[in-house]
Amino acid sequence: MPFYNAATMKPETSEKGPAVARTIPGELMKAGVMTYQLGEGPNPHVHPNEEQFVYVLSGKLNMILGEEIREMGPGDIAHIPRDV
């Protein structure tokens, strides 16, 4: 089984928005650490082949998930199904 450490993963820029990403793609799910500058966030998009979870470590994030809009803060978790 592969094991990862976020501090040692190579940072990459994201095509989904202005962020520094450290991601681990799985077969049906993706995990990663995303870092955004103040006032920035991901552009609206979908992932047709994988689901995601968002766990906010610090700061705030306005999340649009389907028809629902919510402000997320430290400790909040959102499950994003495939193709949403």
N, C-alpha and C positions, 0 to 999 in steps of 0.2 A: 504494500500500500504506500502511495506517496504521502509524504508529510511536507508541510511548507511553513515558512516563517515570513510574515509580512515585511519585516525589516530587511530581509535579504533578497526579496523579490525585485526584479528589474522594473522600475517605473516606466510606464508608457503613456503617451497622450491618448485621449479617447476620441473616437470619431463621433460619439454621441453628445459631446458637449465639452466645455472648457474644464478639464479635470486632469489630475494625475491618477492613473489607474494601475493597480497591481491586482491582476485577476488570475483565477484558476478556472479554466473551462472544464466542465464535466460533460458527460454524455447527455444528460437532461437538465442539468442545473449549472449555474455559474456562481462562484464565490469570489469576493475580491475586496480590496480596500480602495475607496475612491476619496480623493481629497479635492475639495473645491475652494476657491477663494471666496471671500465675503461678497455676497450679491450674485454669485454664479450658481449654476446647478445644471442638471442634465436637460437637454432638449427633449421635448415629447418624442417618444419612439416606442416600438414594440420589439419583442424578441420572440419570433414565431417558433423557435426550436428549443427554448429553455425557459425554465422558471427561475425567479430570483427572490431572495429575501433582502430587505434593506434594514440595517440596524444602525441607528444614528448614535455615534460615539460622543460628538460634541456639536454645538451650534444648532441651527434649525434648518429644516428643509420643507418647502411647500411641495406636497406630493399630490399629483393627479393620478388616480387609479380608477380606470373605467369612468364612471359618472361621479365619483366621490373626490372631493378636494379636502386635504387635511394638512395642518402644520404639524410636522414631526419634530421632536426634540430628543435630547439624550435619553437613551433607554428604550425609545419607541422602535417597534419592528413592524414592517409591512411585508406581506407575502404577495408577490406579483406572479400570477399564473402565466403560462405560455400564451403568447398572442394577445396580451392585454396591454 
